[in-house]
C-alpha cells in the first residue's frame, strides 16, 4: 500500500464490506459474495454485464467510500 500511496493513490479503511466488488467500463460487474448457506468461508463469484446495475453498485461503493476513514499519509522518511 505504501508504494501505491507514493504513486498518488488514496486508500481508505471501512470497518466492514458486504462483498468484494469490481466495476469496469461502467457496465461490467464482478462480485465475490460470501455463501450464507454453506456455513464456511465459501464464496460465489458473479460476472454481470449490465450498465444500470453497474451504476447502482458504483453509487453503493461511493457511499461506503465517503464514510470510510482515509489512510494517513506517510512522509518519505517513515519507511
Number of C-alpha atoms within 10 A of each C-alpha: 10 14 8 10 14 13 9 9 10 13 16 13 13 12 8 8 10 8 11 11 16 15 20 12 9 15 14 17 21 16 16 16 16 17 13 11 7 9 8 9 9 12 14 10 13 11 12 14 15 12 16 12 16 21 16 11 17 17 12 11 15 12 11 16 15 11 12 15 13 13 12 10 12 11 8 8 5 7 6
